[in-house]
Amino acid sequence: MKAALLRQVKDLMITQLPQPELGYGDGLVKVKYAGICGTDLHVYHGHHKTAKYPVVLGHEFVGTLVEANGELSGGLNIGDDVLVQPYYACGTCSLCIQGRDNICSKLSILGVHRNGCFAEYVGAPIKKIYKMPDGIDYKLAALTEPLSVAMHDVRMSRLQVGQTAFVIGGGPIGVLIALVARLSGASKVVISEVNPYRIKFAEQLGFTVINPQAADLLNGADQLTHGLGFDVIFEASGTRQGIEAMTQLVKIGGRIVSIGFPAEKYPVDTAAITSKEIAIQGARIHAQINFMEAIAVLASGVLDEHLYKFIDKVYPLDEFAEAMRYSIEDQEHFKVLVAVS
């Protein structure tokens, strides 16, 4: 099969590899579309601490189930268009049993620890393969995984209908969080971002955006909440400025969800955590239940109009190196897809 193989850091080539061998309980998926995300760029640059090389990149994809080594269930059949949650977990530890498979100590990820989806075929556990509901555009289906991340983040925030939310960082995940928070009944969702393209993008989706480089962030937030602060803060930037601001933006008794991965350790105002009785919740990727929820949202079509705007360019697999170059260098895009077959 044809595949985009990252032999070592920044050493990428299109080559021929054997099709994945299926263990018992695995399925083989012929990939249609796959999305490039920040994790792929981190692995490419050698910034992912646990990545294994050589590896075929990619974990956001949609395809067709063409083979299975084991029993199919849930209405799944060979030939179905499918979506795949791209994580392997042990399934037996206490965390997996609780539905927290995203933090299983044995977690491994397609495109990071195992060969991923920038290839004609990818293998995955049958229990992670879902039949794609009728009516979902294949290109939108390729956004299921990042949408699942946003579903997980909002679920972990315990956001209630009518509450207010502030998202620090208006990248793809930050904007998806904002969309899901609004869909979940937030009365006000505000984003902070410095990139002009991202600011305009978020505003076109109907969000109020504050650029902390052009305006006083805290004063702007105070005006929007009449000095009360926001019920929930999603820190999705991983920057020193965002981490410093999150405890100031949240209301007394509010909640912070920490999502961004900082480049280094930054100080957190523990005095504010204590005096305001702030709850801080970490959130890592997503659990399997969130993937199922994201599929349901896509099937409803309620976010289609917004999600189409995320897709900027589609490259064929043969031009994967150019797709990666564009993803790395261009600062005015959100999502690049690769048409594999």
RABELZI-V867739 format. One record per backbone hydrogen bond with DSSP energy under -1.0 kcal/mol. NH is the residue of the N-H (numbers start at 0). CO is the residue of the C=O. Records with the same first field share a line. If there is no record, write none. Layout:
NH=CO  CO
This chain:
2=14
3=117
4=12
5=54
6=10
9=43
10=7
12=4
14=2
16=0
24=68
25=22
26=123
27=66
28=121
29=63
30=119
31=61
32=61
33=337
34=59
35=335
40=36
41=37
42=38
43=39
44=40
46=41
51=111
54=5
61=32
62=81
63=29
64=79
65=27
66=27
68=25
75=72
78=64
79=76
81=62
82=129
84=127
87=107
96=92
97=93
98=95
99=94
102=99
103=100
106=103
107=87
109=85
110=113
111=108
112=108
113=108
115=55
116=57
117=56
118=116
119=1
121=28
123=26
125=24
127=124
128=125
129=82
131=80
135=132
140=136
141=137
142=139
143=140
146=142
147=143
148=144
149=145
150=146
151=147
152=148
153=149
154=150
155=151
156=152
157=154
161=184
162=159
164=187
165=231
166=189
167=233
168=191
174=170
175=171
176=172
177=173
178=174
179=175
180=176
181=177
182=178
183=179
184=181
185=180
186=162
189=164
190=207
191=166
192=209
198=194
199=195
200=196
201=197
202=198
203=199
205=202
206=201
209=190
213=210
214=210
219=215
220=216
221=217
222=218
223=219
224=220
226=221
227=224
229=248
231=163
232=254
233=165
234=256
235=167  233
242=238
243=239
244=240
245=241
247=244
248=244
249=245
250=229
252=275
253=250
254=230
255=278
256=232
257=280
258=234
259=234
269=267
272=268
273=269
274=270
275=271
277=272
278=253
280=255
282=257
290=286
291=287
292=288
293=289
294=290
295=291
296=292
297=293
298=294
299=295
300=296
303=300
306=302
307=303
309=306
311=334
314=336
316=338
318=315
319=316
322=318
323=319
324=320
325=321
326=322
327=323
328=324
329=325
334=309
336=312
337=33
338=314
339=31
340=31
